[in-house]
Amino acid sequence: MTKEKSTIAIEVAYALPQEQTLLALNVAKGSTIKQAILQSGILEKYPDIDINSVKVGIFGKLKKMTDSVREMDRIEIYRPLIADPKEVRKKRAAAGKKMKKGAK
């Protein structure tokens, strides 16, 4: 008879431009992403994270706070974007066109 584990191993990741944090922990099977983040203690280290509005994902795929975690999942806490990536690309493309016209 095999005894089933009641906890699972996961990781919680958060990155700032100058610092990255990756915390490994065990959580109860069936825990939600929000429960795992709260249990990790990362909110004490980074009090600027707003647990009620922050976007999260598992291995780069957006998830809801109510989604369950599975063994070896890596929960990623995303920072809000400072600039819209589409606008940045448009500006870069426009700047590139101007440079090409001026270069002979």
Secondary structure, DSSP 8 states (H G I E B T S, - for coil): -----SEEEEEEEEEETTEEEEEEEEEETT-BHHHHHHHHTHHHH-TT--TTT-EEEETTEEE-TTSB--TT-EEEEE---SS-HHHHHHHHHHHHHHHHHH--
